[in-house]
Amino acid sequence: MSDSPPSVIGELQEPDSESDLAQAVEQWAKKSPEAVAIESEEGTVSYEELRNKTDHWKERLIEAGVE
């Protein structure tokens, strides 16, 4: 299992912080939406799916008043 898709990582800079990580996921989702972001025994999640899930939870937290 790798930290990032080989087809994308060569073109994008590795993240140095959590905010950089969020930006990197967004870039990877735009560049290679179907690339595997997370791989486990239970299956895989693409960068597009990861972005959609994080956007969903971000909206839910904002609605709940979390800043």
Steps between C-alpha positions, in 0.01 A plus 500: 500500500642841407432845642406648163430385146825457307344651187427823686764543767775575252305801377387636838691604809486280810301666784692637803206573732131417551389803299743402226357149514147633441626699203690199367190278520307766309773515234518122472118480476506748212795339322417131549156465662490122468850444645505310829534731801437243773551125483411254774383144547145634469558656157614821339389863489583722202613860534165615362313293760730630775443860393122446490499341847712774654286771336188334642640487854634854473150623414344299784747642753437856380122443527556376856685820589852358508761753387 
